[in-house]
Amino acid sequence: MGGGDPHIHVETNVVRAEAATRDVLAATFGLVGDLPSVVTTGCGLRVPYAMTSSRPDRVTCLACREYAHHTHLRFAGEAERLSRMPGSIFSPAQGRLAAERHRALAREFSDGKG
């Protein structure tokens, strides 16, 4: 973890949106877990959590942008596939909406901004 890396990275668990999970827990139960101080990124580095973002317009590390692009595409396919399975807890229409959202994020990560 070099101190001279000026880039904003993406966490390896970019799809899980840990901050959103924390917000739900805080709103529901009044509990707030500690954020990790250092995280592993899509490019394989370990950097301070403060040097990461899940927003495409903020991520400047090209390897992390590519990682997030592929991760969101993979998740989109999984959401659609799982929503069509018998007994799924969400409908094919909901699966399509989730997939569209993640494909849009994948496009944002691949458009070279940042």
C-alpha positions as a Markdown table, in Angstrom:
| # | Residue | x | y | z |
|---|---|---|---|---|
| 1 | Met | 0.0 | 0.0 | 0.0 |
| 2 | Gly | 2.1 | 2.9 | -1.3 |
| 3 | Gly | 1.4 | 6.3 | 0.0 |
| 4 | Gly | 1.9 | 7.9 | -3.5 |
| 5 | Asp | -1.0 | 6.3 | -5.3 |
| 6 | Pro | -3.3 | 9.2 | -6.3 |
| 7 | His | -6.0 | 7.1 | -7.9 |
| 8 | Ile | -9.5 | 6.4 | -6.6 |
| 9 | His | -10.2 | 2.7 | -6.8 |
| 10 | Val | -13.1 | 0.3 | -6.5 |
| 11 | Glu | -13.5 | -2.4 | -3.9 |
| 12 | Thr | -13.6 | -6.0 | -4.9 |
| 13 | Asn | -17.1 | -6.2 | -3.6 |
| 14 | Val | -18.4 | -3.3 | -5.6 |
| 15 | Val | -21.8 | -4.9 | -6.3 |
| 16 | Arg | -22.6 | -5.5 | -2.6 |
| 17 | Ala | -22.7 | -1.7 | -1.8 |
| 18 | Glu | -21.5 | -2.0 | 1.8 |
| 19 | Ala | -22.4 | 1.6 | 2.5 |
| 20 | Ala | -26.0 | 1.0 | 1.5 |
| 21 | Thr | -26.1 | -2.1 | 3.8 |
| 22 | Arg | -24.8 | 0.0 | 6.6 |
| 23 | Asp | -27.5 | 2.7 | 6.0 |
| 24 | Val | -30.3 | 0.1 | 6.1 |
| 25 | Leu | -29.0 | -1.4 | 9.4 |
| 26 | Ala | -28.6 | 2.0 | 10.9 |
| 27 | Ala | -32.1 | 3.1 | 9.9 |
| 28 | Thr | -33.7 | -0.2 | 10.9 |
| 29 | Phe | -31.9 | -1.2 | 14.1 |
| 30 | Gly | -29.9 | 1.9 | 15.1 |
| 31 | Leu | -26.7 | -0.2 | 14.6 |
| 32 | Val | -23.7 | 1.0 | 12.7 |
| 33 | Gly | -20.8 | -1.3 | 12.0 |
| 34 | Asp | -17.2 | -0.1 | 11.6 |
| 35 | Leu | -15.9 | 0.5 | 8.1 |
| 36 | Pro | -12.7 | -1.3 | 7.3 |
| 37 | Ser | -9.6 | 1.0 | 7.3 |
| 38 | Val | -8.0 | -0.8 | 4.4 |
| 39 | Val | -9.7 | -2.8 | 1.5 |
| 40 | Thr | -8.7 | -4.9 | -1.4 |
| 41 | Thr | -9.5 | -3.3 | -4.8 |
| 42 | Gly | -10.4 | -4.5 | -8.2 |
| 43 | Cys | -6.8 | -4.0 | -9.4 |
| 44 | Gly | -5.4 | -6.1 | -6.6 |
| 45 | Leu | -4.0 | -3.3 | -4.4 |
| 46 | Arg | -4.9 | -2.8 | -0.7 |
| 47 | Val | -5.7 | 0.9 | -0.2 |
| 48 | Pro | -7.4 | 3.0 | 2.5 |
| 49 | Tyr | -11.2 | 2.7 | 2.3 |
| 50 | Ala | -11.3 | 6.5 | 1.8 |
| 51 | Met | -9.5 | 6.0 | -1.6 |
| 52 | Thr | -12.4 | 3.9 | -3.0 |
| 53 | Ser | -15.7 | 4.7 | -4.6 |
| 54 | Ser | -18.5 | 2.8 | -6.2 |
| 55 | Arg | -19.5 | 5.7 | -8.4 |
| 56 | Pro | -18.1 | 5.5 | -11.9 |
| 57 | Asp | -17.5 | 9.2 | -12.2 |
| 58 | Arg | -15.1 | 9.1 | -9.2 |
| 59 | Val | -13.0 | 6.0 | -10.0 |
| 60 | Thr | -9.7 | 7.0 | -11.7 |
| 61 | Cys | -7.8 | 3.6 | -11.7 |
| 62 | Leu | -8.3 | 2.1 | -15.1 |
| 63 | Ala | -7.8 | -1.5 | -13.9 |
| 64 | Cys | -10.5 | -0.9 | -11.3 |
| 65 | Arg | -12.9 | 0.6 | -13.8 |
| 66 | Glu | -12.4 | -2.5 | -16.0 |
| 67 | Tyr | -12.9 | -4.8 | -13.0 |
| 68 | Ala | -16.2 | -3.0 | -12.0 |
| 69 | His | -17.4 | -3.1 | -15.6 |
| 70 | His | -17.0 | -6.9 | -15.8 |
| 71 | Thr | -18.4 | -7.4 | -12.3 |
| 72 | His | -21.6 | -5.4 | -13.0 |
| 73 | Leu | -22.1 | -7.3 | -16.3 |
| 74 | Arg | -21.6 | -10.6 | -14.6 |
| 75 | Phe | -24.1 | -9.6 | -11.8 |
| 76 | Ala | -26.6 | -8.5 | -14.4 |
| 77 | Gly | -26.6 | -11.9 | -16.1 |
| 78 | Glu | -26.9 | -13.6 | -12.7 |
| 79 | Ala | -29.9 | -11.5 | -11.7 |
| 80 | Glu | -31.7 | -12.3 | -14.9 |
| 81 | Arg | -30.9 | -16.0 | -14.7 |
| 82 | Leu | -31.9 | -16.3 | -11.0 |
| 83 | Ser | -35.2 | -14.4 | -11.5 |
| 84 | Arg | -36.3 | -17.0 | -14.0 |
| 85 | Met | -35.7 | -19.9 | -11.8 |
| 86 | Pro | -38.7 | -21.7 | -10.2 |
| 87 | Gly | -39.3 | -20.4 | -6.6 |
| 88 | Ser | -37.3 | -17.3 | -7.1 |
| 89 | Ile | -38.1 | -14.6 | -4.6 |
| 90 | Phe | -38.1 | -11.9 | -7.3 |
| 91 | Ser | -39.9 | -11.9 | -10.6 |
| 92 | Pro | -38.4 | -11.9 | -14.1 |
| 93 | Ala | -39.5 | -8.3 | -14.4 |
| 94 | Gln | -37.6 | -7.4 | -11.3 |
| 95 | Gly | -34.6 | -9.4 | -12.5 |
| 96 | Arg | -34.7 | -7.4 | -15.8 |
| 97 | Leu | -34.8 | -4.1 | -13.9 |
| 98 | Ala | -31.8 | -5.1 | -11.8 |
| 99 | Ala | -29.9 | -6.3 | -14.8 |
| 100 | Glu | -30.6 | -3.1 | -16.7 |
| 101 | Arg | -29.3 | -1.0 | -13.7 |
| 102 | His | -26.1 | -3.1 | -13.5 |
| 103 | Arg | -25.6 | -3.0 | -17.3 |
| 104 | Ala | -26.0 | 0.8 | -17.2 |
| 105 | Leu | -23.3 | 1.0 | -14.4 |
| 106 | Ala | -21.1 | -1.3 | -16.5 |
| 107 | Arg | -21.4 | 1.1 | -19.4 |
| 108 | Glu | -20.5 | 4.0 | -17.1 |
| 109 | Phe | -17.4 | 2.3 | -15.9 |
| 110 | Ser | -16.3 | 1.4 | -19.5 |
| 111 | Asp | -16.8 | 4.8 | -21.0 |
| 112 | Gly | -13.3 | 6.1 | -20.0 |
| 113 | Lys | -14.4 | 8.9 | -17.7 |
| 114 | Gly | -12.4 | 9.4 | -14.6 |
